[in-house]
Amino acid sequence: MSTSEKERPTRRKALLGDRPGSYAIARHVRMSPTKVRRVVDLVRGMDVSEALTVLQFAPQAASDPVRKVVASAAANAENTDNLRADDLYVSQAFVDEGVTMRRIRPRAKGSASRILKRGSHITVVVEPRSQQSSTAPRTAKEA
């Protein structure tokens, strides 16, 4: 089967479709996905500049890699789609489980316990704010 018959879908098509915006992915981040998800939940839906400020001062250790991914997605949008960073917001942000390194810890009587050092993949999608207004649910004040 040749590649012209059936092309693989691109990641951009899956994340954004035909909408303007950009994304960034940090793979193999050596932190537990559950700890990173706590931080990602803070910034989902925020403006990019506000999200970067929140992540800069967040006490969690996972805020640093998440901040780098948000900044990278904003820079990608500025450089590839000529979008302004002030107009962007975090439309999607999710964390997938990455590779788990298995280590052992010696225990009594010659046995061993397994230590799981988990990793994660962080994905952040940014879009212009004007795109959100057409897809956002209406609030009680707007009705």
Order of alpha helices (4+ residues) and beta strands (2+ residues): alpha-beta-alpha-alpha-alpha-beta-beta-beta-beta-alpha
